[in-house]
Amino acid sequence: MTKKDLIKKALEAQKMAYVPYSEFPVGAALLTRSGKVYTGCNIENASFGATNCAERTAIFKAISEGEKKFDTIAIVGDPKAFTSPCGICRQVLVEFGLDTTVILAKSPEEYQEFTMEEILPLSFTPKDLENKGGTA
C-alpha cells in the first residue's frame, strides 16, 4: 500500500464523518504491520465528551479485530491545512509504539510525514509502568 493509497482511504473515510456541531470532518486510515487497513471518521455527540476522533475510531476497529502492531496512519481534515491528531489520539497511538509513521495530508499529493516520537516527545508509554511505585 502506497502512502497516496492510504491517504485516499482516509479521504474516503472522511466522507462518513458525523459532524453536525463542528462541521469539521476528519478521516483516518491505519495500516497495520500485517498489511490490513482500518479506516475511521470522527463521530460527534451532543454530549461533547462522548465524541470520538477519526484516529481513535480506526485504532479501536483494528484493536477489536486483534491488530496491535501499526505501521502508518494517514489523517486528513481541513483541505487547506494539515490536521494533526489531538492529545488523546496521540496518547492512544503511542500506546502501540513510537515507530508508527504519522502522515498528515491535505491531499494524496500534499502531505507531511512524522514518527510518533516527533508527534509526542517525552511520551508516557507502557514501558514507564515497569517501575510501578518509582525508585524511592
C-alpha positions in Angstrom: 0.0 0.0 0.0 1.5 3.3 -1.0 1.2 6.5 1.0 -1.0 8.0 -1.6 -3.3 5.0 -1.5 -3.5 5.2 2.3 -4.4 9.0 2.1 -7.1 8.2 -0.4 -8.6 5.7 2.0 -8.5 8.4 4.7 -10.3 10.8 2.4 -13.0 8.2 1.7 -13.4 7.7 5.4 -13.7 11.4 6.0 -16.9 11.4 3.9 -18.6 9.2 6.5 -17.9 11.7 9.4 -20.8 12.6 11.6 -20.1 16.3 12.5 -23.3 18.2 13.0 -21.7 20.5 15.6 -18.2 21.3 14.5 -18.8 20.7 10.8 -15.1 19.7 10.7 -14.9 16.2 9.1 -11.8 14.1 9.7 -10.8 10.8 8.2 -8.1 8.4 9.1 -6.7 5.2 7.6 -4.5 2.9 9.7 -2.1 0.4 8.1 -1.2 -2.4 10.4 2.1 -4.4 10.2 0.0 -7.4 8.8 -1.0 -5.2 5.9 -4.6 -4.6 6.8 -6.1 -1.2 6.6 -8.7 0.1 9.1 -10.5 3.4 8.5 -12.2 5.8 10.8 -14.0 9.1 10.9 -14.9 11.5 13.7 -18.3 10.9 15.3 -19.7 13.8 17.3 -22.3 13.7 20.0 -24.5 16.4 21.6 -22.7 15.5 24.8 -19.3 16.6 23.5 -17.3 14.3 25.8 -18.9 11.3 24.0 -17.3 12.4 20.7 -14.7 10.1 19.1 -11.9 11.2 16.8 -11.2 9.6 13.4 -7.8 8.3 14.6 -9.2 6.5 17.6 -12.1 5.1 15.6 -9.6 3.5 13.2 -7.4 2.3 16.1 -10.3 0.8 18.1 -11.5 -1.0 15.0 -8.0 -2.5 14.5 -7.7 -3.5 18.1 -11.2 -5.1 18.1 -10.0 -7.3 15.2 -6.8 -8.4 17.1 -4.3 -6.0 15.5 -1.9 -4.3 17.8 1.1 -3.5 15.6 0.7 -0.4 13.5 2.8 0.8 10.6 1.3 4.0 9.4 -1.7 6.2 10.0 -2.9 8.8 7.4 -5.0 11.7 8.7 -7.0 14.2 6.7 -9.1 17.1 7.8 -9.1 20.7 6.5 -8.1 20.6 2.8 -6.3 23.9 3.3 -4.2 23.0 6.3 -2.6 19.9 7.8 -4.8 18.4 10.6 -2.8 17.0 13.5 -4.1 14.4 15.9 -5.3 15.7 19.3 -3.5 14.8 22.5 -5.8 11.9 23.4 -5.3 10.3 19.9 -1.5 10.8 20.2 -1.5 9.0 23.6 -3.6 6.2 22.2 -1.3 5.8 19.2 1.9 5.9 21.3 0.5 3.0 23.4 1.2 0.8 20.4 4.7 2.0 19.6 6.9 5.0 19.0 7.8 3.8 15.5 4.4 4.3 13.9 4.6 6.7 11.0 2.0 9.6 11.0 1.0 11.2 7.7 -0.8 14.5 7.8 -2.4 15.1 4.5 -4.2 17.8 2.6 -4.4 15.6 -0.5 -2.6 12.5 -1.8 -0.1 14.8 -3.4 0.4 17.2 -0.4 1.4 15.6 2.9 3.9 15.7 5.8 5.3 12.6 7.5 6.3 12.2 11.1 7.2 9.5 13.6 5.2 9.1 16.8 8.2 10.2 18.7 8.2 13.5 16.8 4.4 13.9 17.3 4.5 13.1 21.0 8.0 13.7 22.5 8.7 12.7 26.1 5.6 10.4 25.9 4.3 8.2 28.7 4.3 4.6 27.4 3.7 1.1 28.8 7.5 1.0 29.5 7.0 3.7 32.1 4.9 1.4 34.1 7.7 -1.1 34.6 8.8 0.8 37.7 5.4 0.9 39.4 5.9 2.9 42.5 9.1 4.7 41.4 12.6 4.3 42.7 12.2 5.8 46.2 
